[in-house]
Amino acid sequence: MNKPIQPTQTAAFYIQSILSFGLSLSAVAIGVAYLPVSGWIRAFLTVGILYVITSAFTLAKVVRDRQELSAVTTRVDQARLDKLLAEHDPFKVDA
């Protein structure tokens, strides 16, 4: 009665996500590189962009981990319930 966990994303979605991330990062990097400002401002914007990217990855990991934890907890609870139901005999009379 155990159902294996099925992936919820396709390979095309995975590739699209990677390409979208690469394109957006490239566009912002080119925009910062050609910005008509001094090097210090470019460096500040670059560090800010890197901070946003690492924060986004961290947030995605935390959300994924929390979702996986709830899925595992649900599966453990379901296994316990299945065991109780399998062991329960409604016709058993205690003497």
Secondary structure, 3 states (H helix, E strand, C coil): CCCCCCCCCCHHHHHHHHHHHHHHHHHHHHHHHCCCCCHHHHHHHHHHHHHHHHHHHHHHHHHHHHHHHHHHHHHHHHHHHHHHHHHCCCCCCCC
